[in-house]
Amino acid sequence: MKDQVKYSLAGFCMGVAELIPGISGSTVAVIFKIYPNLMTILSQLRLKNISLNFSLISQTFQFRVSMPLVFSMLAAILLCSNLISFLMNNYEQSFLHLLGWLMMFLSIYVANFFKASLKRFNLLVFLFLGILMGYFLQELNINSGAVTPLYLFISGVIAFSFFLIPGISGSAILIVLGAYSPVIQATANLNFLFLFPFALGCLTSLLILPKLVISLYVKYEQRLMYIFSGLIFSSGYSLL
């Protein structure tokens, strides 16, 4: 029951995060310390794991915690969209500044900074690496020119990868790649033919990245968390 409450609360906050530009839901998953297990669940998305045996798929995809997360995430999007829109339209600067400072402070919590770094100073290298990566990605300005199907596929892979990686939002990466406006316009016009390469890229990332993240997490847990912490700090700073 305790885990279900935790995942429900995390899902609600992830839904709110997805409504706010510049913040990714995976950042919230790291803060709630459910990110590794969430990646484990997503890594099970394989055809061989799809079954008519409800008990089996329930165990494979951990429905006991994943369902509360998904439903609370959808509830947050439905319940909070108007509130977030009101805050962004009327108090954008103050609201984003508050979120920026909150993310910067939470990045210290994510890294368990004062406990771990005082014992292992080399971890600070990974923290600064994450900060520099976040800054570099936000300062990129790519002019893609013509948005070809191949470019849309690549954009889908990259953007969805950052949806799954804490710190930088997928929408921010799409803006950097110059694909945000075409994708949003195609979505509004229900131009599925145009969106198909992008969706295929997102699906490719979903099938590959979680398993890769889990394998790296098992080997380099603390270092990876410091890199994530740096990315979150950099993302928070960009909101100020």
C-alpha positions, 0 to 999 in steps of 0.5 A: 500500500505504501508503494502504491501511494508513493507511485500515485503521488509520483505519477500526479507530480509527473503529470504536472511536470509534463504540463510545464515547459522545460521540466521532464516527468523523468526528473520527478521520477528521480526525485521520488526515487522510482526512476530505476524501477520505472526504467525496469518496467519500460524495458519489459516492453517486448512482444514476447512479454505480451500475453493474454494471461493477465496474471503474468503481464500484471507481474511483468509490468508491475501493475500494482504500482504502474497502474496507479502511476499512469492513472494519477498522471492522467488525472493530473493532466486533466485536473491541473492543465487549467491551473498551469495555464493560468499561472503561465499566462499571469505569473509566468516569470515568478512561477518559473523562477520558483520552479527553477530554484526548487529544481536546483535545491532538489538536485542536491537531494537527488545526488545525496550531495553532502553525504556522498561527495564529502566521502568521494570527491571524484563524484563532483566531476560527474555532477559538473559533467551533468551541468555542462551537458545541460548547459550545452544542450540548451545553448545549441541552435540547430537550423535543420532546414527542410524537415525530411522523414529521416530527420523527423525519425532522428528527432523522435529518437533524440527527443524521446530519449530526453523524455526518459532522461532526467533534466532536459525536457523532450520538447526543449530538445525538439526546439533545439533541433528545429522540429518543434513547430512542424511536429506541433503543427502536424499534431494539430492538423492530425497529419499522421503521415507526416508524424509517422517517422517521428512516432517511429523514432520515439518508439525506437527510443522507448524500446532501446533506451530503458534497457540501456539505462538499467544496464548502466545504472547497475554498474554506475549507479552513483555516478549516473545519479550525479550526472542526472543531478547536474542535468536537473540543476542546469534545467532549473537554472535555465528557468531563472 
